[in-house]
């Protein structure tokens, strides 16, 4: 311990920043050298889960006393995770601390405040909108935002997370984004009854966007205007309007699970994509005729919806450089939905003749239309190197019959390897668990970690 105590203050502060605040405070008893060090550590993280049930008052006292004694002129990280029973903590004190100490990264999370059972939701003071001018990242979870006559101002904010947040009205959401002139990463997880019908994201500097919405009966939708977007994930089920204004020439990858009245105003803005994961309920009006995805090299398409087959053939026709094709049954098919009908096209898509190398099919059932589609792709793909099928059935006899059925199909490529995967992937949630969505979340978290944001 003596050797560590000889280290300079700056290095000790760095070491202490990696410890929970509760443990940092306990270092004051080590020696005179450590007695006041904790009051200058630039990271404060308070989590009510670190206190056993029934010790909410102790947690509250600890929060207030440590904030009162803390003297660091600048806080790199200030984080609060508060439970319903610790809601008596004055959230205004938390915000005032962030303002006074010029906090760079602020996180405020309240458990279950967005649920209908909540009696006393935590309302953030309007001082948050104008006083935290040094914030680089802001995370809000299960809180209520108050309306403010003043302009929202986050001049340095680059990362914003809005999880289960309730807003004053429709107009307040664009007001928030208008006050973030350098925002690059946005993560929105909407909740039922958030007081917003059309969620408008108009951010010219935005590079990464994750937008998902908990399923409910409200007919709300979204509108996105972010011409610099590079990475996007959207999982929205709505009866309302869904659209993207202007093209996105820089976008590289997107995961789209969208249920809405019309989708042509979405895909027509994404022609620069290289990687696309898609689940749509419609194909006839999915995007305008004549549109081409000339940069698309990897496509993952959901086979759960009735129109998936028509959508697949359209995308194959309009994606001349496609190298990887993956089909997967993400959602359980509804029994009332009609089975798609296969009509073999008169012309083979150019991507099959010149570029497709990998073909994978998860949750393959060996239905009539599936067999015909699989045989068509295998028979006409001149560059195909491997075709892998993951049967939905666990019956070894059924799996063998499926393999034999496909094995006798002619192959255009002499090097094509046909295989049935050893493990059958489970039905995965399109937003949370897919590889592309993991990439989106990891990129978001990487940016948070880079800036010291929890």
VOGU-3710 file (C-alpha; in Angstrom, 3 decimals, decimal comma):
1> xxxxxxxxxx> 0,000/0,000/0,000  2,887/2,391/0,772  4,265/1,992/-2,757  0,875/2,811/-4,248  0,546/5,823/-1,964  3,737/7,224/-3,447  2,145/7,510/-6,882  1,159/11,012/-8,045  -2,403/12,199/-7,416  -3,327/12,162/-11,102
11> xxxxxxxxxx> -2,500/8,460/-11,391  -4,322/7,611/-8,172  -7,405/9,456/-9,420  -7,238/7,399/-12,594  -7,069/4,161/-10,615  -9,931/5,147/-8,328  -12,072/6,082/-11,333  -12,406/2,391/-12,148  -13,907/1,557/-8,748  -17,554/1,965/-7,657
21> xxxxxxxxxx> -18,028/5,253/-5,822  -19,051/3,448/-2,642  -15,695/1,646/-2,568  -13,785/4,788/-3,491  -15,105/6,549/-0,396  -13,930/3,701/1,842  -10,307/4,383/0,818  -10,332/7,427/3,112  -9,599/5,160/6,093  -6,355/3,777/4,642
31> xxxxxxxxxx> -4,118/6,617/5,774  -3,777/10,403/5,932  -2,546/10,281/2,321  -5,868/8,817/1,211  -8,197/10,715/3,538  -9,268/13,369/1,027  -8,298/11,793/-2,293  -11,796/10,447/-2,923  -13,216/13,982/-2,906  -11,308/14,768/-6,114
41> xxxxxxxxxx> -11,977/11,608/-8,136  -13,545/12,719/-11,457  -15,973/9,795/-11,634  -19,094/9,434/-9,482  -21,398/6,474/-10,034  -24,336/5,818/-7,718  -26,318/2,582/-8,044  -29,108/1,734/-5,602  -28,626/-1,948/-6,481  -25,381/-1,883/-4,514
51> xxxxxxxxxx> -27,449/-1,495/-1,326  -29,546/-4,392/0,023  -33,321/-4,041/0,202  -34,404/-1,895/3,071  -31,342/0,353/3,033  -32,762/3,045/0,777  -32,266/5,737/3,408  -28,624/4,763/3,779  -28,215/5,009/0,024  -29,849/8,441/-0,039
61> xxxxxxxxxx> -27,619/9,707/2,775  -24,559/8,390/0,996  -25,501/10,173/-2,254  -26,101/13,521/-0,561  -23,044/13,397/1,714  -20,600/12,368/-1,006  -21,930/15,028/-3,373  -21,611/17,638/-0,643  -18,025/16,697/0,177  -16,845/16,250/-3,392
71> xxxxxxxxxx> -14,536/18,996/-4,678  -13,355/18,004/-8,162  -13,783/21,070/-10,412  -14,690/18,881/-13,420  -16,562/15,570/-13,382  -15,804/13,231/-16,268  -18,639/10,857/-15,359  -21,714/11,408/-13,189  -24,132/8,479/-13,122  -27,279/7,797/-11,089
81> xxxxxxxxxx> -29,194/4,500/-11,090  -32,121/4,989/-8,733  -34,904/2,600/-7,776  -38,533/3,470/-7,102  -37,939/3,430/-3,367  -35,058/5,868/-3,731  -37,155/8,269/-5,734  -37,149/10,615/-2,764  -33,667/11,717/-3,835  -33,966/15,231/-5,203
91> xxxxxxxxxx> -33,194/14,814/-8,891  -32,613/18,551/-9,020  -29,551/18,099/-6,801  -28,178/15,592/-9,300  -28,660/17,978/-12,207  -27,255/20,947/-10,292  -24,154/18,904/-9,505  -23,727/18,125/-13,208  -24,001/21,823/-14,037  -21,768/23,084/-11,233
101> xxxxxxxxxx> -19,022/20,518/-11,875  -19,105/20,852/-15,676  -19,919/17,154/-16,136  -18,845/15,598/-19,429  -20,918/12,412/-19,233  -24,244/12,229/-17,401  -26,472/9,211/-16,884  -29,810/9,260/-15,032  -31,765/6,013/-14,794  -34,954/5,376/-12,824
111> xxxxxxxxxx> -36,494/1,903/-12,603  -39,888/1,418/-14,272  -40,918/5,072/-14,280  -42,409/4,703/-17,739  -44,884/1,986/-16,744  -48,540/2,686/-16,156  -48,266/1,547/-12,540  -45,850/4,330/-11,630  -47,379/6,763/-9,142  -44,615/9,339/-8,860
121> xxxxxxxxxx> -42,613/9,529/-12,100  -39,285/11,337/-11,893  -39,485/14,671/-13,701  -36,234/16,280/-14,752  -35,826/20,015/-14,100  -35,648/22,388/-17,047  -32,193/23,520/-15,909  -30,873/20,336/-17,551  -31,664/21,763/-21,000  -29,585/24,908/-20,664
131> xxxxxxxxxx> -27,024/24,391/-17,886  -25,144/21,265/-19,013  -23,198/22,957/-21,782  -20,106/20,744/-21,367  -21,879/17,398/-21,753  -20,415/15,064/-24,377  -22,818/12,208/-23,683  -26,210/12,036/-21,976  -28,216/8,952/-21,062  -31,795/9,214/-19,763
141> xxxxxxxxxx> -33,758/6,118/-18,799  -37,348/6,038/-17,474  -37,698/9,748/-16,786  -40,168/12,469/-17,723  -39,038/15,628/-19,497  -40,723/18,937/-18,649  -41,659/21,505/-21,253  -39,492/24,581/-21,313  -40,002/27,971/-22,870  -36,235/28,371/-23,158
151> xxxxxxxxxx> -34,143/26,932/-25,965  -32,582/23,516/-25,423  -28,804/23,817/-25,598  -26,315/20,942/-25,627  -23,529/22,478/-27,738  -20,983/19,698/-27,059  -23,260/16,641/-26,978  -22,216/13,806/-29,305  -23,964/10,788/-27,734  -27,604/10,775/-26,631
161> xxxxxxxxxx> -29,609/7,869/-25,233  -33,364/8,270/-24,673  -34,765/5,062/-23,173  -38,417/4,885/-22,108  -38,601/8,662/-21,850  -41,872/10,601/-21,706  -42,009/13,934/-23,491  -44,241/16,982/-22,988  -45,607/16,881/-26,549  -44,825/16,169/-30,204
171> xxxxxxxxxx> -42,967/19,420/-30,715  -40,479/18,866/-27,915  -38,566/16,032/-29,629  -37,385/18,152/-32,591  -36,579/20,875/-30,075  -34,153/18,549/-28,282  -32,365/17,587/-31,479  -32,207/21,181/-32,657  -30,244/21,961/-29,500  -27,610/19,302/-30,294
181> xxxxxxxxxx> -25,585/20,810/-33,175  -22,807/18,167/-33,106  -24,811/15,040/-32,196  -23,374/11,880/-33,801  -24,905/8,880/-31,974  -28,573/8,540/-31,037  -30,232/5,589/-29,294  -34,016/5,816/-28,810  -36,083/3,117/-27,104  -39,645/4,389/-27,003
191> xxxxxxxxxx> -42,321/3,331/-24,539  -46,133/3,274/-24,720  -47,750/6,581/-23,873  -44,672/8,733/-24,407  -46,895/11,584/-25,704  -45,340/11,563/-29,174  -47,270/10,574/-32,295  -44,752/11,262/-35,058  -41,176/10,876/-33,792  -39,090/13,244/-35,913
201> xxxxxxxxxx> -35,300/12,788/-36,008  -33,856/15,725/-37,933  -30,123/15,795/-37,164  -27,727/16,758/-39,996  -24,618/15,546/-38,093  -25,967/12,132/-37,027  -23,851/9,060/-37,894  -25,441/6,243/-35,873  -29,153/5,807/-35,146  -30,945/3,061/-33,215
211> xxxxxxxxxx> -34,709/3,464/-33,011  -37,074/0,935/-31,550  -40,557/1,104/-30,156  -42,447/-1,118/-27,744  -45,486/-2,560/-29,483  -48,762/-0,877/-28,590  -51,997/0,107/-30,276  -51,126/3,728/-30,960  -50,958/4,828/-34,599  -47,692/6,700/-34,365
221> xxxxxxxxxx> -44,700/6,623/-36,685  -41,347/8,191/-37,440  -39,635/10,574/-39,812  -35,851/10,612/-40,247  -33,773/13,345/-41,851  -30,101/12,478/-41,299  -28,113/12,718/-44,539  -24,778/11,832/-42,863  -26,037/8,590/-41,316  -23,629/5,637/-41,593
231> xxxxxxxxxx> -25,266/2,972/-39,425  -28,980/2,534/-38,696  -31,212/0,083/-36,855  -35,005/0,498/-36,795  -37,546/-1,825/-35,182  -40,969/-0,193/-35,297  -44,487/-1,593/-35,495  -46,975/1,149/-36,242  -50,077/2,045/-38,209  -48,761/5,542/-38,747
241> xxxxxxxxxx> -46,405/7,219/-41,194  -42,862/5,934/-41,709  -40,429/7,842/-43,851  -36,903/9,035/-44,523  -36,284/12,444/-46,015  -33,413/12,792/-48,505  -30,896/10,164/-49,558  -28,211/8,853/-47,251  -25,102/8,627/-49,454  -22,811/7,611/-46,557
251> xxxxxxxxxx> -24,896/4,814/-45,071  -23,063/1,494/-44,883  -25,324/-0,897/-42,950  -28,932/-1,019/-41,777  -31,250/-3,399/-39,968  -34,904/-2,670/-40,675  -37,881/-4,404/-39,080  -40,753/-2,143/-40,011  -44,485/-2,649/-39,958  -46,293/0,395/-41,318
261> xxxxxxxxxx> -48,700/1,447/-44,048  -46,060/2,360/-46,645  -42,343/1,662/-46,864  -41,302/3,136/-50,212  -40,123/6,330/-48,513  -37,661/4,263/-46,482  -35,824/1,947/-48,862  -35,617/4,537/-51,655  -33,238/6,543/-49,447  -30,942/3,584/-48,709
271> xxxxxxxxxx> -29,502/2,736/-52,124  -25,931/3,281/-50,873  -26,108/0,361/-48,437  -23,525/-2,405/-48,440  -25,216/-4,515/-45,766  -28,979/-4,792/-45,219  -31,133/-6,838/-42,892  -34,802/-6,529/-43,725  -38,198/-7,619/-42,449  -41,203/-6,023/-44,154
281> xxxxxxxxxx> -44,858/-6,947/-44,392  -45,161/-5,788/-47,985  -43,243/-6,199/-51,227  -45,383/-4,693/-53,980  -44,807/-1,153/-52,761  -41,630/-1,792/-50,758  -39,709/0,613/-52,989  -40,221/2,289/-56,389  -39,586/0,411/-59,627  -36,266/1,159/-61,270
291> xxxxxxxxxx> -34,382/1,563/-58,007  -30,997/-0,195/-57,800  -28,869/-1,203/-54,817  -25,572/-1,117/-56,678  -23,352/-1,290/-53,557  -25,258/-4,000/-51,673  -23,047/-7,046/-51,015  -24,849/-8,724/-48,081  -28,602/-9,190/-47,704  -30,453/-10,886/-44,845
301> xxxxxxxxxx> -34,183/-11,253/-45,441  -36,901/-12,398/-43,062  -39,126/-15,196/-44,457  -41,899/-14,834/-41,889  -44,093/-12,395/-43,802  -46,468/-13,513/-46,614  -44,790/-11,295/-49,244  -41,190/-12,255/-48,515  -40,742/-14,264/-51,704  -41,736/-11,434/-54,029
311> xxxxxxxxxx> -39,543/-9,047/-52,066  -36,603/-11,455/-52,365  -36,849/-11,661/-56,145  -37,092/-7,887/-56,448  -34,006/-7,364/-54,319  -32,036/-10,021/-56,218  -32,925/-8,326/-59,485  -31,942/-4,884/-58,201  -28,694/-5,875/-56,379  -26,176/-6,739/-59,128
321> xxxxxxxxxx> -23,148/-7,058/-56,790  -24,693/-9,200/-54,057  -22,218/-11,733/-52,651  -23,963/-13,015/-49,489  -27,626/-13,978/-49,201  -29,172/-15,087/-45,907  -32,780/-16,110/-45,372  -34,183/-16,567/-41,883  -37,545/-16,981/-40,222  -37,221/-14,384/-37,506
331> xxxxxxxxxx> -40,838/-14,360/-36,356  -43,279/-17,212/-36,021  -45,549/-17,356/-39,037  -49,222/-16,738/-38,402  -51,368/-19,705/-39,433  -53,967/-17,419/-41,053  -51,407/-15,975/-43,481  -51,488/-17,488/-46,979  -48,422/-19,352/-48,187  -46,374/-17,436/-50,767
341> xxxxxxxxxx> -46,619/-18,670/-54,337  -43,429/-19,273/-56,355  -43,328/-18,142/-59,965  -39,933/-18,746/-61,517  -38,677/-15,572/-63,203  -38,052/-15,544/-66,940  -34,656/-13,890/-66,419  -32,029/-14,961/-63,892  -30,872/-12,031/-61,695  -27,391/-10,880/-62,652
351> xxxxxxxxxx> -26,066/-11,295/-59,098  -26,654/-15,050/-59,326  -24,739/-15,239/-62,588  -21,765/-13,139/-61,558  -21,313/-12,457/-57,834  -23,268/-14,557/-55,280  -20,810/-16,692/-53,272  -22,597/-17,544/-50,007  -26,179/-18,698/-49,450  -27,577/-19,483/-45,972
361> xxxxxxxxxx> -31,088/-20,390/-44,885  -32,042/-20,507/-41,198  -35,256/-22,133/-39,940  -35,579/-23,957/-43,271  -38,762/-26,056/-43,324  -38,563/-27,739/-46,728  -41,977/-26,477/-47,853  -42,811/-26,612/-51,535  -42,056/-22,968/-52,277  -38,893/-23,088/-50,185
371> xxxxxxxxxx> -37,570/-26,080/-52,117  -38,236/-24,354/-55,438  -36,510/-21,131/-54,330  -33,491/-23,019/-52,958  -33,124/-25,087/-56,142  -33,452/-22,001/-58,331  -30,657/-20,210/-56,475  -28,345/-23,251/-56,379  -28,978/-24,079/-60,033  -28,317/-20,565/-61,339
381> xxxxxxxxxx> -25,530/-19,241/-59,080  -22,380/-19,586/-61,156  -19,997/-18,323/-58,418  -21,611/-20,016/-55,424  -19,044/-21,493/-53,014  -21,282/-22,776/-50,232  -24,969/-23,201/-49,502  -25,853/-23,949/-45,877  -29,297/-24,841/-44,553  -30,318/-24,874/-40,882
391> xxxxxxxxxx> -33,497/-26,997/-40,710  -36,230/-25,993/-38,327  -37,049/-29,648/-37,729  -34,991/-31,644/-35,247  -36,160/-34,979/-36,699  -33,075/-36,654/-38,266  -35,206/-38,450/-40,889  -36,849/-35,204/-42,023  -33,462/-33,476/-42,133  -32,042/-36,299/-44,284
401> xxxxxxxxxx> -34,985/-36,101/-46,681  -34,467/-32,326/-47,042  -30,764/-32,807/-47,726  -31,396/-35,482/-50,354  -34,036/-33,290/-52,017  -31,562/-30,439/-52,432  -28,521/-32,598/-53,186  -30,003/-33,934/-56,416  -30,585/-30,398/-57,696  -28,230/-29,346/-60,541
411> xxxxxxxxxx> -25,549/-26,810/-59,602  -24,203/-24,130/-61,872  -21,027/-23,789/-59,788  -18,713/-26,786/-59,713  -17,199/-25,692/-56,371  -20,491/-25,231/-54,499  -20,586/-27,108/-51,194  -24,047/-28,034/-49,926  -24,376/-28,539/-46,179  -26,946/-28,736/-43,417
421> xxxxxxxxxx> -25,798/-26,811/-40,344  -25,194/-28,910/-37,255  -27,126/-26,573/-34,990  -30,477/-25,048/-35,705  -30,520/-21,358/-34,725  -33,438/-20,404/-32,531  -35,919/-17,746/-33,573  -34,056/-14,534/-32,721  -35,365/-11,104/-31,999  -34,658/-8,912/-35,011
431> xxxxxxxxxx> -33,470/-5,937/-32,989  -31,606/-7,278/-29,982  -29,728/-10,408/-30,987  -28,751/-10,263/-34,643  -25,115/-9,784/-35,612  -25,757/-6,475/-37,364  -27,701/-5,111/-34,412  -24,897/-6,282/-32,118  -22,549/-4,280/-34,292  -24,757/-1,236/-33,933
441> xxxxxxxxxx> -24,997/-1,594/-30,156  -21,274/-2,346/-29,836  -20,433/0,748/-31,866  -22,684/2,829/-29,649  -21,123/1,347/-26,503  -17,618/1,768/-27,925  -18,259/5,466/-28,348  -19,554/5,637/-24,789  -16,531/3,782/-23,425  -14,162/5,919/-25,441
451> xxxx> -15,469/8,979/-23,681  -15,727/7,348/-20,276  -19,526/7,151/-20,361  -21,005/4,159/-18,464
//
